[in-house]
Amino acid sequence: MTDIQINLVCCTQVICNEVEMGVTQMDIAITYAMAIKSQMQGADKPDWKAINTAILSKWKMSGLERIKKRACDILSSKVQL
């Protein structure tokens, strides 16, 4: 059996659009985690400065920190989706 990898492409655009459309921080954290994983697997190269700037413009530093922590928890399997 072959392992299947699912990656997100156009991560920067997707996350910036989610922020603009009013998606919740918890949902953006899922996409943020997918962007990190996609970058690690060489599928995309997110523009983290643009992503973090978009998040900061909506929620300030506390929101960005929550999103990053949740994304890390998702990637380390501390959170069940």
N, C-alpha and C positions, 0 to 999 in steps of 0.2 A: 504494500500500500504506500502511495506517495503522500508526503506531507504537503498540505496546501497552505500557502501564505496569502493573506489578504492584506493589501496595502492601500493607503490613501494617497492619491496624487492631487496636485494643485492644493496642497494643504493650506498655504497662505490664503488663497482666495476663499476656500471653504470656511476657515475659521473667521476671517474678517467679515464674510457674509453672514455667518451665524450671529456674530456680535451685533452687526447692523440690523438684523431682522428681529433681535430681542430674544434669542434663544437663552435658556437658563445657564448659569455658571456650571451646574452639574452636567448638563448635556455638552457644553463646550469642553469640559474636562475630558470627556470621552473622545472627542475629536482631537484634542490636544495630545492625548495619549497615543492615538493612532498616528498622528504626525510624527511623534518621537520615534515610534516603532518603524514607521515607513522610512524615516531618515536613517535609522540604524541599519535597515536592510537595503539601503541604497536605491529605494524606489522614488524618492522625492527629496528635494532640498528646501525645506521651509525657510522663509525669511522671518526668523524669530523676532527681529527688531520690529517689523511691521505688525506681526501677530500680537506681540506684547504691547505695542503702542495702541492698537485698536482696543485691546482689553482694558488698558489703563484709561483710555479716554471715556470708557463707559463706567468702570467700577473702581478705579483708583488702585493703589497697591494691594489693599486687602483682598480685593476680588481676584487679582492676578495670583496672589499667594494661595488663595483657596483653590483656584483652578489648577495650578501647578501641583499642589499637594494631592489633590484628588487624582490627577493624571498619574502621578508617581504611585499612588496606592493602587490604581487600576493595573499599571504595568507590573507591579510586584505581587499582584493577586491578593492584596489585602482587602479589596472590595469586590464583591460579586455584582455583576451587571445583570 
